[in-house]
Amino acid sequence: MSGFLCGCYYFLPVPFPAGSSAKTKTYLPLLDSEVHTTILSATSKTVLKQKFTNPSGKNIEKCVYTFPIYDGVSVVGFTCKVGGKTLTGVVKEKRKAKKIFDDAVAKGETAGLLEQEPQASDVWSTALGNIPANEKVIVEITYISELKHHDSDGIRFTIPTNIAPRYGSGPTQHSLPPNEDGGIKITADISMPQGSSIKSVDSPSHQIKVLMGTVSTAIEADPSFNKASATLSLGTTALEKDFVLMVQAKDVGIPKAILETHPTLPQHRALMATLVPKFSIPPSSPEIVFVADRSGSMGHNIPMLKSALKVFLKSLPAGIKFNICSFGNSHRFLWPKSQTYKSETLEAALKHIESFSANMGGTETYNAIKATIEQRFGDIPLEVILLTDGDIWNQESLFSYVNEQVAESKGEIRIFTLGIGNGVSHSLIEGLSRAGNGFSQAVQEGERFDTSIVRMLRGSLTPHILNYTLAIKYEQDDDDFELIDRVSDSLKVLLNDETRLLPAIETKKPPAISLFDPSIKQDTLDVEMKDAEVNLPEVPYPKLLQAPHQIPSLFAFVRTTVYLLMSPETIQKNPTSVVLSGTTTTGQELSLEIPVEVLSTPSTVIHQLAAKKAVQALEEGRGWIFDAKDEAGKLVKDKFPSSFADLVQKEAVRLGEKFQVAGKWCSFVAVSENGTYSPAQETPADNREDAVSGYYNVAMTEGSINRPSPITKSRAPGAFAMGSFGGPSSKVLRGLTSQQRFSMSVNAPAERGRQASAMAPASPALASAPPPPLPRAPASAARKGGLTKAKKTAAFHGMKAEADGAALREEASAPTIERSAVSRRKSAAENVLALIDLQRFDGSWVASSALPSILGITIPGGKGAEWITALVVRWLEIKCPGEEGTWNMVVEKARGWLGRAVKDLGALEGEVSVLVNDS
């Protein structure tokens, strides 16, 4: 079934039969689309601009524009240009925004309304009112977001391009606009911190053009190793699947803490702490249940589903409990209760998944998850791994159920989600993993997913870590005590503040109401309900608001970001560091102290990212207010059950309006400049845009961040180190002209098969060695004409440092990659999967007819499982280091088996290593 692409439409009456009330949907022609993204380290700002026209020859009273946005982004800007008018949006409570819009339309004024659909956070709609005949309409939406971590040193940026058909009731679904004469252009400018260098820029979804060393907004600037730009241009406004961009760069996972001051709210600050954890804890032995979507919408994705499950099953450690649940309209398990992983159960499971097809009807995800949780073993943790295309609308009830079950189990249940295919609902897979304290990943058709699977399985085997806390340390004078602010302390102050928590007590009794008032007429009875907020109890918000309120589980090589909104009531000194700590179920303490970098220029980006994270939790049934208690220790939600839902919404609206972030309960409204309501009177749009842009233009500029002295305090016993903070600052690159750039074309997997990005490996840090060579272009780029100016290309690609490490000169050779290298990379990936398929459940390999052709080695006769297993292990480690993310866990299993089966493993490894190296 094809997707429902975004479009701007209105309704016209059907002329026949006479008197019919039926209406037909009519689309405004989409002239062109333009997306500009600025990627700064692990965050991004995206401006989506689409141009429509009204060719009808008459005024259109109202049209609706529906489109997808990646789940969790902060929509922070909305403008509509209609003819000569520019309408600038301001965030208001949803009902108030709708009323302002309706009033403007009723007066004949042009107006705009931007809303999130209530059923899913990744679907938005814009209503435009009173569009003049033959006028063009330009809709511009700005949003900021965190980026997903990818592999060991990468980030993943996604632009959803269609709203796939989803199971259940949702907003009116729409079909492809009939006019596709325009074009689309996507530009992504990438800037990494000083001291970092970009290794590669690639798209697994589309063919892109990459410019290394510069960004599109500063073409004439001197090239730099930490900058790049990627462009996609098509002659149609439709994309057949999500646009995905992957960037590999040095040190993107290093822990960082950045403090931002708000430009217009006095004494308001926000802090962002982000890291990609690197730690090793002995794995746990939980129960793992794979919940596999076999509904009708999975038709094209069943081969991916089966391949993913095979890698999962082959990578499981021996002795673990596991099961498979298939679902559609109904659900069924492979076994009534999870079984121990051994040769017989592995064989049964592999045989079971071979029979899979998309033959189970609708997508009743809720019932499958519920049944999996209900039949779990009560004495060991449960890890649920959901594989789905995510095509459902009824998400809220699922999230609520998982929230309750995770809380009742005291964190013993975790849910991981793997989105499969081109129409994945990111709001479902991301929201469910947030509720389930796991993490999510998405893979499109044709994209490699083996490393994602291994990372997810490793995450499910990570022991559960309890009671994560975040504390702030402040600068102090020589004779001062150390000042520390904790989120938990902030809540204690809140909960003990009886005078603010409880409703105010009236000191003066109101006058009695007469039961017979002659002035009251029947047709003038005041039956209108007052605003729901009028009678709500006052629950003060924390002075130090953490988002998310409960820090999620940390997993190795999976990015975690925590925000703090610091009100004027917090300690008014500059923080020097934040301390993240937790405890495993075995009592092992974990800790990390991260120095704080202070942005010298005020901005709103971190504030808005933090506000969105806090609002998102409230929308999904979590957040600080769910844990708030009165002075007697009673939960607020239990004390005020009739009004608690309104209290949650009130808090979300407070954050949305204060920090200008739209969401489920807040919308952008834009009205005509000559109307009675002017958004500019409340929040100057120019100031808001400058505040957002300032972060991306200034934050990583040399000298714009104030860095405190490095923290040298040793960690407590048992603490784990996640890598050193920061990195050596790079020296300024000089000696190049603005034309000395590196340009290339990168093909999508559909055009290059399964070849991986042919980029050069990482180089040493710029400050401690000559500048590293920039990524080499794939051979396809040279063949397709992407490197037409060889000298100019080589000038930047072949840069070498002079004696002082800063001046650069040209090299004569142009960057190329031989076909054979690409072929070897491609063969390595396929051969690794073939070897995984041949591995036995205990981790060993035995001689087979397929092994010599896979390894390229003639295997002597009579060799036993120990010798064959050692050979395969060393072949993977020596010949396929770039595929370690795929074979890591199967090699761990194999080495465990070898350790038990072989007395002198060193001698055996030495013998087979010689054979591998000579091959």
C-alpha positions, 0 to 999 in steps of 0.5 A: 500500500502506498503512503499518504504524501503531505499536501495542501488541500481544501474541499469543493462541493460535488456538483452532481447529483443536485442538492448533494452535500458531498464534497471532494478534496482539491489540492493546491499545486505544490510548486517546490519544496526546500529544506535547509538543515544546520547540523551542529554536533548532535543537534539540528535546526531545520527550516521547511519551506513549501510553496503552493499556489491558488489557481482557482480564480476565487478566494479559498476560505480554508485549506489544510496542509498535513505533513510529517515531522520526526518524533520529538522535534521542537517546532519553534517557528511558523510563518505564512506568506500569502501575497504581500502579507507575512503572518508570523506564528505565536504559540498559544494554548490550543483552544485559544489559538483555534479561537483566534484563527476562527475569529480572523477567518470570520472577519475575512482576514488571512490567517494560519494555524499550526497544530500537532495531531492528537493521535500521533506526535509525528503528524502535524497540520496547518490550516490557512484561511482566506487565500486570495485568488491566483496568489502564492502561499509560502509556508515556512516551519522551523524546528530543532532536534536532538540527533540519533547516534549511529555506530560508534562515531556517527549521527543519524538525521532523518526527514520523514517524507510521507504519512504511511497508512496506519491501523485504527482511527486517525486524522483524515488520510489523504492521497497524493496531490495530482500536480507534481511539476515542482521540485525538492531541494534538501541541503544539510550544512554540518559543523562539528566542534573545533578539534573534531574532523568529519570522516564521512557523509553518506545517505543510505536512502538517496543519492546526494552531493557532498561538499567537504570543508565548507557549508552552503551558507559560507562558500567563500570561507576557508575550508575546515576539516570539521565542516561539510555540506550535503545536497539532494535535488530532485525534479519532483516534490515527492520522495518515495521514502524518508531522507536519511543522512549519516555523518561520521565524525571524530569525538561526537560521543564525548560527554558535554555539558553546555549552559545557555542563558535566555535572551529575554527571560531574566535569570533563566538558564538551561543546561544540556548534558549529553553523552554516548556512554562507554562502559562495560558491565557483566551482562545479565541473564534476562528473559527476551521476547521478540514481538514480530509484526506480521500484519498486512502492512508488513508485506514488503518488510517480511524479508527484513523481519526474517533476516533481523530475527535470524541475526538476533537468534544467532547472537543470543548467549547460551542458557538465556530464556527466549520466545517469539510472539507473532501478532496482527489482529491476534497474537500467538507465541512460539511456546506457552512460556519462554524456553532456554536457549539451546540447540533444539530451541534455536533450531525450532525458532529458526524453522518457525520464522521461515514460515513468516508471512504478512497474513495476520490482518490488522496491527493490534500492538497493544494486545501483543505487548500486554500478553507478553508482559502478563506471561513473563517470569516474575523472578528475572527481568523482561526484555521485549524487542518489538519489530514493526513498521509502526503503522497504528494510530492508537498509541496513547493507550499503549504508552499508558499501559507500558508506563504503568507496568514499568512502574509496577515492576520497579523497572524490571521491564524494558522495551526496545523497538526496531522500526522496519521499512519505509513507512515507520511511525517514528512517534510509535517506536520512539514513544514506546521505547521511552515508556519502556526505558529502552531505545529505538532504531529504524532501518529502511528498505535496502539499508543494512541493519545488522549492527543496529540489531547487535547494538539493541541485543547488547542493550537488552543484556545490559543490567538494569541500573537504578536511581540515576541522579543529576547534580550541579556543582557551582563555582565557589570562593576559596573559603566557601563550602561546595555548592551543589544543587540537586533535582531531588532537593528542588522537589523536596522544597516544592513538596514541603511548601504547603502554602503554595501547594494547597488551594488558597483559603478564602478569608472572607465569606462570599455573599449568599446567592438569592434563590429568587432574583427577578432580574434573571431571565430564562434566556439569559441564564449563565450556563457557560462553563468557566475556564477549567484552570480557574478552579485548579489547585495551585501546584508550584513547579520545581525551581530546577526542572529536569527533562526527562524527569526520570533519567532513562537507562544508559546503554553503551554507544547509545546517546543520552541527553538530559536537560535542566531548566534553571529558574531564577530561584536556583543558585545564581552562580555559574555551574562548573560541572554536572555529576551523573550517578546511578547504582546497578541492581548488584549495588555497583556505583556508577558515576561521571562528572562532566565540566560545564561549558558556558555559551557567551551569547544568549540563546533559546535553543537549549531552553526549547529542547528542554521544554519540548522534552518535558512537555513530551513526557507530560503528553505521554503520561510521565513527568515531574508532576506524576511524582509530586506529593503533598506535605503528608507524602500523598501523591498529587494525582491521588489527592486531586484525581478529578483535576489531575489530567487538567493539571498535567495539561496546564503544566504542558501549556505553561512550558509551551507558551513560556518557551514558544514550543508547540505540541499536543496542547499548544499551537502556533497561530498567525494572523494578518498584520492589520487584524486586532491581534498582533503576535509581534506584540507578544513575542517579537518574531525577529528576536525569536529567530535570532535567538535560535540562529545564534546558537547554531551560528555562534555556539561552536565558533572559536572563543564563543564558549567559556570553558572552566578549568579541567576537573581533576577530582578522581572518581569514587571507587566503582565509578565508570569512565565514559571517555575524557571530556572535550578534545584538543582544540584544532589550529586554524586552517590557512593557505587555501583558496575558496575554490579548494573544496572537495566535492563528490556524489554519494549513491543510495543503496538501491543504486550501489547495491550493498556497498558501504561508504568508501570513506577513509578511516579516522585520522589523529587529532588535528592538534597533535598531528598534521591535519588528517586527509579528508574522506575520499570520494567513492569511485562512483563519484569520479565516474559520474563527474562529481570530481570534474575539477581534479586539481581543486579537489586534490588541493583540499583533499591532499592537504598536509601541514607545514612545520608549524602544523597549520599552513597547507599545501597541495598534493598532485594526486586526485582522490580515488578509490579502486573498485576492488576496495569497494568490492571487498567491503561489500563481500565482507558484509555478506560473508560475515552474515553467511558465517553467522548463519553457519554458527552453531548455538553454542558459538562454535563452527564446524567444517562445511563445504561453504566455509572455504569459499567464504574465507578464501582459505583451503581448509586441511582435512580432519580439522575439528570444531576447535580449530575451525572456530579459531580460524573463523574468529581470527578471520573475522578479526583480521579481515573484517574489522570494519564489520565488528559491529555485526560480528562482535557478539557472535565472536564473544560467544565463540571465544567463550566456547573456545575458552572452555574447549581448548587448553592452549588457545594462544598456540592455536590462535597463532597457528590459524592467524598465520594461515589467515594473514597469508590468504 
